Every structure is written in C-alpha cells, then in structure tokens.
C-alpha cells in the first residue's frame, strides 16, 4: 500500500502533504501542486487526494 498525497490550500498557497501531515512541497498554483502530488503518488504507489 502506498502513501497518500493531499493537495490543500494554506496561507494563499497550495501545499502537498504526505498522508495529510508532513509538508512535501509548496506551490503558487493549484495545478502545479496537483502535478507535483501526482508525480509523488505515482512513485510511491499511493493515491492523490485534492482537498479544495
């Protein structure tokens, strides 16, 4: 089972969180955050969850 990656809005930016806790990356746009989370989820075998 892989690690889930969540995309959430936080402080005017878009944050990718690992399993909803640890910040993996911060992005200016939602699309950039989704793309980064998609790549991370693909490598780890997890799911991509967009919370918006």
N, C-alpha and C positions, 0 to 999 in steps of 0.2 A: 504494500500500500504506500502510495506516495505522500508527499507533503502538499497540503493545500496552500494556495497563494490568494490573498484577498487584496482587492483594489478598493481603497476608501478615500473619500475626500477628507482632508485635515488641514486646517490653517490656510486655506486658499490654494493648496497644492494637492496633488494626487499621490498617495502613498501605497506602495506594495508591501504587504505584511505577510510574513511566513506563518502559517497556521493561525492567523489573526492576531499575533502578538509582536514578534520581532520585526522591526522595520528592515526591509531588504533594499528598498530604493525609494527616492522621492522624485516626482516629475512635475513639470509645469502644466502638462495637458493630460486629460483623461486617456486619450488614445495612446500616448507614449507609455503611460503606466500599464495599460492593458497589454500592449505589445511586450513590454518587459516581463510582466507576470506570465504571459502566455509562454514565452521562451523558458522561464524558470520552471513552470509547471511541466512543460514537455520534457525537460532534462530530468526532473525529479520523479516523474510519473504521477504527479498529483493533479488536483483539479484547480481550475481558475474560477474564482468567485468575485463578481463585481458587486460591491455594496454601494448603491447610489440612489 
